[in-house]
Amino acid sequence: MSITEILKVLVFGIVEGFTEWLPISSTGHMILLDELIRLNVSKEFKDVFLVVIQLGAILAVVMLYFRKLNPFVMLRGREPRNSVVPLGKDPTNGVGIKIHTLVLWMKVVIACVPAGVAGILIDDWMEAHLTNAYVVAAALILYGILFIVVENMNYGKRPAVERTGQISYQLALYIGLFQMLSLVPGTSRSGATILGAMVLGCSRSAAAEFSFFLGVPVMFGASLVRLVKFGFHFSGMELFFLIFGMLVAFIVSIFSIKFLMSYIRRNDFKVFGYYRIVLGVVVLLYFGIKWILGVVG
């Protein structure tokens, strides 16, 4: 295990943590990064590594939004509020469950169903046929343009849904349908859900928060599938790379999430749209030139 490989893992963790929650496509960045600094590992492990380090990003969401996502509350001798149902015989002691949090999780589950089903059915096909730089570049540019268009359409309008708690079951399902678009590499899971939620009338902060919450089961499920396929047979070096990458992604994700929520309180998503377009052009040019040089050579 060389210091060079450890530094590569550090960079991958930083890029994953920074890009996962911003609507700029972590996949697009990872493709470029993999071209520039290739990890000296097997292809099978690298495929697992690039997905499983997302678990660090998930933990960042869980930590930052723990009070909002945790459905349980300790009663400790207090009478439960109307929104809390005690689970034990004594309503003033033990554990209670927060109804509004339980409802939020039910909405998250409903929103995850479309992409979950589609992922099981066509994920292997999508990976085999659409996981290439040109599809990623096209998706980056297309959704970059859409972000700019949607922001222009919503300019001056007051959103119908200001907070995540106002998202209905039906609206959650519709946002989940938009999340299916993220199966196309380069679309960005957060980009698809945020854009869809805004089109459906959500505020920027509500769209971003709900996108964060959707990421928890989706990314955990994707990581679990990769681990099961790989077989959990890791060498000491591979296990270190996974844990270190997750730790870095976790730390960077905390700052990334806080930055995004602070930024959109005063600004719109257009800057991310422009960034996606520029990145898409860079990806297209880089791999286009590489292909031309390969043909000429």
C-alpha positions in Angstrom: 0.0 0.0 0.0 1.7 3.2 -1.2 1.1 6.8 -0.1 0.2 7.5 -3.7 -2.7 5.2 -3.7 -3.9 6.6 -0.3 -3.8 10.1 -1.8 -5.8 8.9 -4.7 -8.5 7.5 -2.4 -8.4 10.8 -0.5 -9.2 12.7 -3.8 -11.9 10.3 -4.7 -13.5 10.7 -1.3 -13.3 14.5 -1.6 -14.9 14.5 -5.0 -17.7 12.1 -4.0 -18.5 14.0 -0.8 -18.6 17.3 -2.6 -20.5 16.3 -5.8 -23.0 13.7 -4.4 -25.4 16.3 -2.9 -25.0 19.1 -5.4 -27.0 18.7 -8.7 -23.9 18.5 -10.8 -23.5 14.7 -11.3 -21.0 12.8 -9.2 -20.8 10.2 -12.0 -19.5 12.8 -14.5 -16.8 13.9 -12.1 -15.9 10.3 -11.2 -15.5 9.4 -14.9 -13.0 12.3 -15.4 -11.3 11.6 -12.2 -10.8 7.9 -13.0 -9.2 9.0 -16.3 -6.8 11.3 -14.5 -5.8 9.3 -11.5 -6.5 5.6 -11.8 -6.6 3.5 -8.7 -4.2 0.5 -8.8 -6.9 -2.0 -8.0 -9.0 -4.6 -9.9 -11.9 -3.3 -12.0 -14.3 -5.4 -9.9 -13.2 -3.7 -6.7 -13.1 -0.2 -8.2 -16.8 -0.6 -9.3 -17.6 -1.5 -5.7 -15.5 1.3 -4.3 -17.0 4.0 -6.4 -20.5 3.1 -5.1 -19.8 2.0 -1.5 -18.0 5.2 -0.5 -21.4 6.8 -0.9 -22.2 5.3 2.5 -20.1 8.0 4.0 -22.2 10.6 2.3 -25.4 9.0 3.6 -24.1 9.2 7.2 -23.6 12.9 6.7 -27.3 13.3 5.9 -28.3 11.1 8.8 -26.1 13.1 11.2 -27.2 16.6 10.0 -30.9 15.7 9.9 -31.0 13.2 12.7 -33.7 15.0 14.7 -35.9 15.3 11.6 -35.2 11.7 10.4 -35.3 9.9 13.8 -38.9 8.8 14.5 -38.2 7.8 18.1 -38.3 10.1 21.2 -37.6 9.3 24.9 -40.6 10.4 27.0 -38.7 10.4 30.3 -41.7 11.1 32.6 -43.4 13.6 30.2 -46.8 13.4 28.8 -46.5 12.7 25.0 -47.5 15.5 22.6 -50.4 15.0 20.2 -47.9 14.1 17.5 -46.2 11.4 19.6 -47.6 7.9 20.2 -46.1 6.0 23.2 -45.0 2.5 22.5 -45.1 1.1 26.0 -47.9 0.7 28.6 -46.9 3.8 30.5 -47.6 6.8 28.3 -45.2 9.0 30.3 -42.1 6.7 30.2 -40.2 4.7 27.7 -40.2 5.4 24.0 -42.6 7.2 21.8 -42.8 7.5 18.0 -43.2 10.8 16.2 -46.1 10.5 13.8 -44.9 13.3 11.5 -41.5 11.7 11.1 -43.1 8.3 10.4 -45.2 10.0 7.7 -42.1 11.6 6.2 -40.4 8.2 6.0 -43.5 6.7 4.4 -43.3 9.4 1.7 -39.6 8.7 1.2 -40.3 5.0 0.7 -43.1 5.8 -1.7 -40.8 8.1 -3.7 -38.1 5.4 -3.8 -40.3 2.7 -5.2 -40.3 3.7 -8.9 -36.5 4.1 -9.2 -36.0 1.0 -7.0 -38.1 -1.2 -9.3 -36.6 0.3 -12.5 -33.1 -0.2 -11.1 -33.7 -3.9 -10.4 -35.2 -4.4 -13.9 -32.8 -2.4 -16.1 -29.8 -1.4 -14.1 -27.5 -4.0 -15.7 -28.7 -3.0 -19.2 -28.2 0.7 -18.4 -24.7 0.0 -17.1 -23.8 -2.1 -20.2 -25.2 0.3 -22.8 -25.3 3.8 -21.4 -22.3 4.0 -19.0 -20.0 5.9 -21.3 -18.6 9.4 -21.5 -20.9 10.6 -24.4 -24.1 9.7 -22.6 -22.8 11.4 -19.4 -21.8 14.5 -21.3 -25.2 14.7 -23.0 -27.0 14.3 -19.7 -24.8 17.0 -18.0 -25.6 19.5 -20.8 -29.3 18.7 -21.1 -30.1 18.9 -17.4 -27.9 22.0 -17.1 -30.1 23.7 -19.7 -33.2 22.5 -17.9 -32.1 24.0 -14.6 -31.7 27.3 -16.2 -35.1 27.1 -18.0 -36.9 26.0 -14.9 -35.4 28.8 -12.8 -36.4 31.3 -15.5 -40.0 29.9 -15.5 -40.2 30.1 -11.7 -38.8 33.6 -11.4 -41.0 35.7 -9.2 -43.4 32.9 -8.4 -44.1 31.7 -4.9 -43.7 27.9 -4.6 -46.8 26.0 -3.5 -44.7 23.8 -1.2 -42.3 25.7 1.1 -41.3 22.8 3.5 -40.7 19.1 3.2 -43.5 18.5 5.7 -46.0 19.9 3.1 -45.1 17.3 0.5 -48.1 15.0 0.0 -47.9 11.3 -0.8 -49.0 11.9 -4.4 -46.3 14.6 -4.8 -43.7 12.3 -3.3 -44.6 9.6 -5.8 -44.3 12.1 -8.7 -40.8 13.2 -7.4 -39.9 9.5 -7.3 -40.8 9.2 -11.0 -38.4 12.0 -11.7 -35.8 10.1 -9.7 -36.0 7.3 -12.3 -34.3 9.6 -14.7 -31.1 9.4 -12.6 -30.6 5.8 -13.8 -29.1 7.5 -16.9 -25.5 8.2 -16.1 -24.6 11.9 -15.8 -28.2 12.9 -14.9 -27.4 13.2 -11.2 -29.8 11.7 -8.6 -30.0 14.9 -6.7 -30.3 16.9 -9.9 -33.2 14.8 -11.2 -35.1 14.9 -7.9 -34.5 18.6 -7.2 -35.4 19.6 -10.7 -38.5 17.4 -10.6 -39.6 18.8 -7.2 -39.2 22.4 -8.4 -41.2 21.7 -11.6 -43.9 20.2 -9.3 -44.1 23.4 -7.2 -41.6 22.8 -4.3 -39.3 25.5 -3.1 -35.5 25.1 -3.6 -34.9 24.2 0.1 -37.8 21.7 0.2 -36.6 20.1 -3.0 -33.0 19.9 -1.8 -34.0 18.5 1.6 -36.3 15.9 0.2 -33.6 14.9 -2.3 -31.2 14.4 0.6 -33.7 12.1 2.4 -34.4 10.1 -0.8 -30.7 9.5 -1.1 -30.5 7.6 2.2 -32.4 4.4 1.2 -31.4 4.7 -2.5 -27.7 4.9 -1.9 -27.7 2.4 0.9 -29.6 -0.1 -1.3 -27.2 0.5 -4.2 -24.2 0.0 -1.9 -25.6 -3.2 -0.5 -26.3 -4.6 -4.0 -22.7 -3.9 -5.0 -21.3 -5.5 -1.8 -23.5 -8.6 -2.3 -22.4 -9.0 -5.9 -18.7 -8.6 -4.9 -19.1 -11.1 -2.1 -17.7 -9.2 0.9 -14.2 -10.8 0.2 -11.9 -7.8 0.7 -8.1 -7.8 1.2 -6.8 -5.7 4.0 -5.8 -2.9 1.6 -9.2 -2.9 -0.1 -11.0 -2.7 3.2 -8.8 0.2 4.2 -9.6 2.0 1.0 -13.3 1.5 1.5 -13.3 2.8 5.1 -10.9 5.7 4.4 -12.9 6.7 1.3 -16.2 6.6 3.2 -14.7 8.7 6.1 -13.5 11.4 3.7 -16.8 11.4 1.8 -18.6 11.8 5.1 -16.6 14.8 6.3 -16.7 16.5 2.9 -20.5 15.8 2.6 -21.2 17.7 5.8 -19.6 20.8 4.3 -21.2 20.2 0.9 -24.8 19.9 2.3 -24.4 22.9 4.6 -23.0 25.0 1.6 -25.9 24.0 -0.7 -28.6 24.8 1.9 -26.9 28.1 2.7 -26.4 29.0 -0.9 -30.0 28.4 -2.1 -31.5 30.6 0.6 -30.2 33.6 -1.3 -29.5 32.2 -4.8 -31.0 30.0 -7.5 -29.7 26.9 -9.2 -28.6 28.6 -12.4 -24.9 28.5 -11.5 -25.2 24.7 -11.2 -26.8 24.6 -14.6 -24.0 26.6 -16.2 -21.5 24.4 -14.4 -23.1 21.3 -15.8 -23.0 22.6 -19.3 -19.3 23.5 -19.1 -18.4 20.1 -17.5 -20.4 18.3 -20.2 -18.5 20.1 -22.9 -15.2 19.3 -21.2 -16.1 15.6 -20.9 -17.2 15.6 -24.6 -14.1 17.3 -25.8 -11.7 15.2 -23.6 -13.1 11.8 -24.7 -13.7 13.0 -28.3 -10.1 14.1 -28.7 -8.9 10.9 -27.0 -11.0 8.8 -29.5 -9.6 10.8 -32.5 -6.1 10.4 -31.3 -6.7 6.6 -30.8 -8.0 6.3 -34.4 -5.2 8.4 -35.9 -2.6 6.5 -33.8 
